[in-house]
Amino acid sequence: MKHYTFEYTNQSTIFLLLAACFALLIVLLLGVPYMAPLLGSTLYATLAIGTPFLVFFLNRNKIKKVGEAQLEDTSLTLLLSDQTRSIQFSELKSYKVEYYNGTRLSCTFKDNTKFKLMANHQFCKPEAFEALCDDLERTIDQYILETNAELVRKPSLYEQKWMPFLLGAMSLTMAWVFLRAYSSGIKPPLSSYTSVIIMAALWAAYFKAREKNKGKVPQV
């Protein structure tokens, strides 16, 4: 049995915090006709837009939670902040591990119930949870080989066969846009450079998924 301590992202907290910040933004914007004459349009607009972002930033640490896990040959037990979840491999129909913007574990049971857990690197350190998922995949692979279980490891988005072609086409299109802009003496907009950063992150996720996929049980 192996024991792990890891950080993970509380998705319900993210949803509630985003909803609260959006509601605050709406309320502040509705107050523009009344407060702008008193504070000035520029100052109040800055407060109306900046306050929700400030509230989110000051409360972002509440999104991070600390959990523990015990991994055995036939099961995984998760001790989370709001529940203890025992996952018996014999009860699983499929599972998927995704490595993008952190690490996400998705499980589907034979009764069609689902369980998801993620560590988003924007809000926590995902390395320990990633290590747990790596060991979990190896353990399940061994379990499948020993028991001949009908347990499927579903491929992540970045393991799909068409993904490198899509990324390649998007990269070529982006390169053509830059080449045409510079050949015409036009400076590309700032958003173009943001797109380059996003594209680099997508390629990084693809190669990471490809590396993680080496030696795994064939996918279905």
N, C-alpha and C positions, 0 to 999 in steps of 0.2 A: 504494500500500500504506500502511495506517495501522498504527501501533504503539501498544499500550496496556499499561499496568501497573495491576493491580487487586488488590484483596483478595477472597478467597473463603472459603467455609466448607467445611472438611473433614468430610463427613458421617460417614465411618467413625470419625473421632476422637470425634465427638459420641456415637455409639453405644457405643463402648468406654468412654468416660468415664462415661456414664450407667449402663452395666451395672456398672462397677466401684463407683460410688457406691451403687447399689442393693444390690449384694452386701455392701458394707461396712455398710449400714443393717441388713440382715438379720442379719449376724453380731453387730452391737452389740445388736440387740433380743433375740437369743437369749441374750445374756449378762446380761440384766436380772435373772434369779433369783440370779445369783452376785455381780454387782457392785453392785446396788442396795442391799443391806444394808451394804456397805462405804462407798459414796459418798453414799447417800441417794437415794431414788426420784426426786426432782425434779432433782437435779444430774445423775444418770446419764441420765435421760430427755432432758435438754437436750443432753448430750454425744452421746447416741445419734442424735438427730435433727439436731443442728447440725454434727457432724463431717462427714457426707457432703456437706452443702451447702458447708462450708468447703473440702473437697477439690475439689469442682467449681469453686468460685470461684477458687481458687488455680491451677487448671490450665486455666481457660477460654481463656487466650491461645494455648494449643496448638491450639485449634480453627481459629484464623485462619491462613490461608496467603496467600502472595503469588504471583501468576501473571503471565504476560505473554501477549500475543496479537498476531498479525499478521493483519489483515483485508485480503483482496484481492477482486477483482471476482468470483471464482469459488470462493473457499475461505476458511476460517478455520483458523489454526494456533494452538493453545493450548499454552503451555509452563507446565506445572503442577509442583508440588513432587515428584510421584511419577510423572509421565508427560508425554510430548509427544503431543498429539492433533491430527491433521490432519483437518479436516472439509471434504470436497469437496461443493459444492452439488449436483453431478450424482449423488452417491450418496445424497442425502437423499430420504426419502419425505415426511416432515413435520417440523415444528418448532413449538415453543410457547415464548413468553416470558410469564412471570407476574410481576406487580409487587405483591406483598403480603408484608409482613414482610421486605422486601428485594427481591431479584430472582432469578428462577430461569429457567434455559435448559434446555429438554428437546428432544432430537433423536432422531428415529427414522429409521434407515437402511433402504434397500431390502431388505437381508437380514434385517430385523426386529430388529437389534441396537439398543440404546438408549444414549444418553449424556446425563447430567444434570450440571449445574454450578449452584451457587447461592451467593449472598452474602446471608447472613442478618444483618439489621442489629443483632441482639442480640449478635453476636460480631465483626463487622467493619464497615467503612465500605463500603456497597454502591454509592456514587455512581459510581465509576469503572467498575464492572462493568455498572451500568445504562446508562452512556453507550456502552459497548461493545455491549450488546444493542440499543440504539436504532439505532446505526449498522449493526449486523448485519441488522436487519429491513429497513432502507432498502436495503442492498446486495442482499439476497435478493429484495426486491420488484423491483428493477431487473433482476436476473438472470432472474427469471420472465418479465418483460415482453420481454426481449431474446431469450430462448431458447425461450419458450413451454413451459417445463418443467412437468411434472406434480408440482410441489412444493407441498404444502399447509401453510398457516399455521393451526394449530389454535387456536381461541379459548380463552382462559383461563377459569377459573371465573367471574370477574367480568364477562366479556363475554357470558355466556349471556343470552338474551333474558328468561328467567324470573327472573334475579337481582334486578332492581329491585322486582319484585312480592313476592318473598320477603323482601327487606330491609324493604320498606314494611310488610308484614304483621307482621313481628317488631317493628318500631318502634312500630306502633300498639298491639300487644299490651302492650309495655313501658310505653307511655304510659298505657294503661288501668289497668295494675297500680298505677302511681304515683298516678293520679287517684283510684282507689278507696281506696288506703291513706290518702291525705291527707284525703279527704272523710269517712273513718271515724275520723279522729283517730289513726291508727296510723302510726308512723314506719317507713318501708320498711327492710328489713334492709340491712346493709352490702353484701351480695352484689348487691343491685339496682343500686347505684352502679357496681360493677365491671362489671355487664352493660351499663350505659350507655357506659362507656369502650370496651368491646369492640365494641358496636354502632357507635360513632363511627368506630372503626378500620376496620370492615367497609365503611361508607359511603365513607370516604376511599379505600380500596382500589378500590371500584367506580368512583368518579369518576376516579381516576388511570388505571385500565385504559381507561375510556371516552375520556379525553384522549389516551392513547397510541395508541388505535385509529384516530384520525382520519387519513384519507389512506392507510390501509394497503390492500394487496391484499385483495379480498373473501375472507371466511373460508368454510370448508367444514365 
